[in-house]
Amino acid sequence: EVRLLLERGQRFADQSAADPGAADVATAVASTKTAWRGVRDNAAEKAARLREAGRRSEVFKADADTIVAWLGVAEEKVAAATAVAASRGAVSRQLADVQVLQNDVQRKARDLDALRAAAKALTGSCDVDGDTVDLKMKEVDARWSRLVDDINLHAATLDGTHQNVEDFYESAADVVAAIQRLEERLASHRALGPAANDKR
């Protein structure tokens, strides 16, 4: 509609060049064209920024969904592994499992950094405030910290239990060896028969 109006105004100004009001119409048409170009350029810029913000919001959402799903699985694993066993093999398996979790956390730290970068890019590309993005990041960071603390605490508990179990088995082996030596001495004493009681 604006284009049609500008074309009509330009035709009117061109056709009635001798008319004294034609100059005013030509000036109005020129200023309207300039204003229209500005509006069109601003709209194009806004559309480009909106497309970029949409793309960045999709990246952020995908990254957030991935890390939140992983956090849920890892939290379930930690919750399921909190009971510490007392047998040597079970403690070793639990210690291996918690070390796998620690390695997973280290690998996923890159994904967390990527999520933080996506959040920063998203809030930087939008005119609106990033409260929703900030809240989501605070939630993810809190869950991440809690998970890391729980894993480290469980690992420390298992390390202590593993050391205690190893100490127990080592002490038990020493006791068994001492009992075997005593049994051998008793057997050799009994083998001597009545001579073993002779005080000479």
C-alpha positions as CSV (number, residue, x, y, z in Angstrom):
1,E,0.0,0.0,0.0
2,V,2.8,2.4,0.8
3,R,4.5,1.6,-2.5
4,L,1.3,2.3,-4.4
5,L,0.8,5.6,-2.5
6,L,4.4,6.6,-3.3
7,E,4.0,5.7,-7.0
8,R,0.8,7.8,-7.2
9,G,2.4,10.7,-5.5
10,Q,5.4,10.6,-7.8
11,R,3.2,10.4,-10.9
12,F,1.1,13.3,-9.6
13,A,4.3,15.4,-9.0
14,D,5.7,14.4,-12.4
15,Q,2.4,15.2,-14.3
16,S,1.8,18.5,-12.6
17,A,5.3,19.9,-12.5
18,A,4.1,23.4,-13.5
19,D,1.6,23.4,-10.6
20,P,2.9,25.3,-7.5
21,G,1.7,22.5,-5.1
22,A,3.6,19.9,-7.1
23,A,6.9,20.9,-5.4
24,D,5.3,20.3,-2.0
25,V,4.0,16.9,-3.2
26,A,7.4,16.0,-4.6
27,T,9.1,17.0,-1.2
28,A,6.5,14.9,0.7
29,V,7.0,11.9,-1.6
30,A,10.8,12.2,-1.2
31,S,10.6,12.4,2.6
32,T,8.1,9.5,2.7
33,K,10.4,7.4,0.5
34,T,13.3,8.1,2.9
35,A,11.1,7.2,6.0
36,W,9.8,4.1,4.3
37,R,13.3,2.9,3.4
38,G,14.3,3.4,7.1
39,V,11.2,1.4,8.3
40,R,12.0,-1.3,5.8
41,D,15.6,-1.5,6.8
42,N,14.7,-1.6,10.5
43,A,12.2,-4.4,9.8
44,A,14.8,-6.4,7.9
45,E,17.3,-5.9,10.7
46,K,14.8,-6.9,13.3
47,A,13.8,-10.0,11.3
48,A,17.4,-11.0,10.9
49,R,18.0,-10.6,14.7
50,L,14.8,-12.6,15.4
51,R,16.0,-15.4,13.1
52,E,19.4,-15.4,14.9
53,A,17.7,-15.4,18.3
54,G,15.4,-18.2,17.2
55,R,18.4,-20.3,16.1
56,R,20.3,-19.6,19.3
57,S,17.3,-20.4,21.4
58,E,17.0,-23.8,19.6
59,V,20.7,-24.5,20.3
60,F,20.2,-23.5,23.9
61,K,17.1,-25.7,24.3
62,A,18.7,-28.7,22.7
63,D,21.9,-28.3,24.9
64,A,19.8,-27.8,28.0
65,D,17.5,-30.8,27.3
66,T,20.6,-33.0,26.8
67,I,22.4,-31.9,30.0
68,V,19.2,-32.0,32.1
69,A,18.4,-35.5,30.9
70,W,22.0,-36.6,31.7
71,L,21.8,-35.0,35.1
72,G,18.7,-37.0,35.9
73,V,20.3,-40.3,34.9
74,A,23.5,-39.5,36.9
75,E,21.5,-38.4,40.0
76,E,19.6,-41.7,39.8
77,K,22.8,-43.7,39.6
78,V,24.3,-41.9,42.6
79,A,21.1,-42.4,44.6
80,A,21.1,-46.1,43.8
81,A,24.8,-46.5,44.7
82,T,24.7,-44.9,48.2
83,A,24.6,-48.2,50.1
84,V,28.2,-49.3,50.7
85,A,28.9,-53.0,50.7
86,A,31.2,-54.8,53.1
87,S,32.7,-57.5,50.9
88,R,35.9,-57.0,49.1
89,G,34.6,-57.6,45.6
90,A,31.4,-55.5,46.1
91,V,33.4,-52.6,47.3
92,S,35.8,-52.8,44.4
93,R,32.8,-52.9,42.0
94,Q,31.2,-49.9,43.7
95,L,34.5,-48.0,43.6
96,A,34.9,-48.8,39.9
97,D,31.2,-47.6,39.3
98,V,31.8,-44.3,41.1
99,Q,35.0,-43.7,39.1
100,V,33.0,-44.2,35.9
101,L,30.6,-41.6,37.2
102,Q,33.5,-39.2,38.0
103,N,34.8,-39.7,34.4
104,D,31.4,-39.1,33.0
105,V,31.2,-35.8,35.0
106,Q,34.6,-34.7,33.6
107,R,33.4,-35.5,30.0
108,K,30.1,-33.8,30.5
109,A,31.8,-30.6,31.8
110,R,32.4,-29.7,28.2
111,D,28.7,-30.0,27.5
112,L,28.0,-27.7,30.5
113,D,30.5,-25.2,29.1
114,A,28.8,-25.4,25.7
115,L,25.4,-24.8,27.4
116,R,26.8,-21.8,29.3
117,A,28.1,-20.4,26.0
118,A,24.8,-21.0,24.3
119,A,23.0,-19.2,27.2
120,K,25.3,-16.2,26.9
121,A,24.9,-16.0,23.1
122,L,21.1,-16.2,23.4
123,T,20.8,-13.5,26.0
124,G,23.2,-11.3,24.0
125,S,21.2,-11.7,20.8
126,C,17.8,-10.7,22.4
127,D,16.4,-7.3,23.3
128,V,14.3,-8.9,26.1
129,D,15.7,-9.8,29.5
130,G,17.2,-13.2,29.9
131,D,15.6,-14.0,33.3
132,T,14.2,-17.3,32.0
133,V,17.6,-18.4,30.6
134,D,19.4,-17.2,33.8
135,L,17.0,-19.2,36.0
136,K,17.5,-22.3,33.9
137,M,21.3,-21.9,34.1
138,K,21.0,-21.5,37.9
139,E,19.0,-24.6,38.2
140,V,21.4,-26.6,36.0
141,D,24.4,-25.2,37.9
142,A,22.9,-26.1,41.3
143,R,22.1,-29.7,40.2
144,W,25.6,-30.0,38.7
145,S,27.2,-28.9,41.9
146,R,25.1,-31.1,44.1
147,L,25.8,-34.1,41.8
148,V,29.6,-33.5,41.9
149,D,29.5,-33.1,45.7
150,D,27.4,-36.3,46.1
151,I,29.8,-38.3,43.8
152,N,32.9,-37.0,45.6
153,L,31.4,-37.8,49.0
154,H,30.4,-41.3,47.9
155,A,33.9,-41.8,46.4
156,A,35.5,-40.7,49.6
157,T,33.3,-43.1,51.6
158,L,34.1,-46.0,49.3
159,D,37.8,-45.2,49.4
160,G,37.7,-45.4,53.2
161,T,35.6,-48.5,53.2
162,H,37.9,-50.1,50.5
163,Q,40.9,-49.3,52.7
164,N,39.3,-50.7,55.8
165,V,38.3,-53.9,54.0
166,E,41.8,-54.3,52.6
167,D,43.2,-53.8,56.1
168,F,40.8,-56.4,57.5
169,Y,41.7,-59.0,54.9
170,E,45.4,-58.3,55.4
171,S,45.0,-58.7,59.2
172,A,42.9,-61.8,58.7
173,A,45.6,-63.3,56.5
174,D,48.2,-62.5,59.2
175,V,45.9,-64.2,61.9
176,V,45.4,-67.3,59.6
177,A,49.2,-67.5,59.1
178,A,49.8,-67.3,62.8
179,I,47.1,-69.9,63.5
180,Q,48.7,-72.2,60.9
181,R,52.1,-71.8,62.6
182,L,50.7,-72.6,66.0
183,E,48.8,-75.7,64.6
184,E,52.1,-76.9,63.0
185,R,53.9,-76.4,66.3
186,L,51.2,-78.2,68.2
187,A,51.2,-81.1,65.6
188,S,55.0,-81.5,65.9
189,H,54.7,-81.4,69.7
190,R,52.0,-84.1,69.6
191,A,54.1,-86.1,67.2
192,L,56.9,-86.4,69.9
193,G,54.4,-88.2,72.1
194,P,55.4,-88.9,75.7
195,A,58.9,-87.5,75.1
196,A,57.4,-84.1,74.7
197,N,56.5,-84.2,78.4
198,D,60.0,-85.1,79.5
199,K,61.6,-82.2,81.2
200,R,65.1,-83.2,80.5
